[in-house]
Amino acid sequence: MGRQGYSAEFRRKVLDLLAEGRSVASVAHDLDLSDQTIYNWRRQDRIDRGETPGLSSAEKGELATANKRIRELETELAIARRAVDLLKEETSPKAGTRRSK
């Protein structure tokens, strides 16, 4: 997944150039990309096609969504716990007021 600066179509075209036999260095130079970016895309493509073990793009997306939801729930829980703590605190009545029975 990573940075979302390049479209899926552009990535696919880069991978197609590699499949045609062009070298990573020449494609990177011609398209003004880093070699490492192209290597990363190629590695992820191989994982997505099942040729190499690892998390597929879809699985990475699901994991990122799940992690985001976990962070949201942890924040909500922390807020709820703080609210409970605030409600438990006893405050002394203001001077001159009577407590109701």
N, C-alpha and C positions, 0 to 999 in steps of 0.2 A: 504494500500500500504506500506508505511513505508520503512524500510530498506529492501534492496533486497538481503540479504545474504543467504537466504534459497530458494530452488527451490519450485515451486508450487507442485511438486510431493511429496517432503518431507513434506510440510505442510499438504497435503491431507492424507498422511500415519499417521501423528500425529493425525489428526482429526478422522481417521478411528479407531485408537487405543482407542480414547475416546468413540467412538460410540460402541465399543465392551465391554465397561464397565470399562475400566481402569481409575484410578483416574488421575487428572491433576498432582498431586504431584509425583506419581510413574513414569508417562511418562516423566515428566521434569527431574527427577533424572536419569532415565535410558538413556536419550538422551542428558543429560547435557544442558538443556534449562532452561530458567527462567519460573516460573509459569505464570508470567504476559504475556510473549510472547504467551504461549499456550491459555490463556484466551482471548487475543486480536484476535488470529486466529479463535478461536471458535465464538467469537462475530461477526467478519466479515463474517464468513461462514453463520451464521444465518441471517445476513442482506442480503447477496447475494442470499439466498434461499427464501427470502421474509417473514421469520418468525419474524423478528424484524425490526422496522423502522430504517432508516438511509441511508446513501449513499452507494450504492453498489461499488464493486471494479472497475467496468467499469465506473461508474459515477465519482469516485475519480480520475481515470486516465484522463477522459475528462476534469475535472476541473483543474487538474494539468497542462495539455497541454494548456488549455485556459489561465491560469494564467501566464504561461511562455510566451505565445504569447503577452499577454498584457504588460508584462515587456519589451519585445523586442520593441514593438510599442512605449511605453513610452520613451524608450531610443532613438529611432529614432526621435521622436518628439522633444525631448530635444536638440538633435544634430542639427536638422533643425532650431529650434528657435535660437540657439546660432549662427548658420551661418547667419541667417537673421540679428541678432543684429550686427554681425561683419561687414556685408555689409552696414548697415545703418551708421556706425561710419564714420565721416568725418576725413580725415587725412590731415594735412596741407602739401602743396607741399614742396619739398626740396628747400633749399635756392639756388637761382640762376636759377631756372627753371621757364619757363613761362607757364601760363595756356593756354590751347587751347580754342578757342571760339566755 
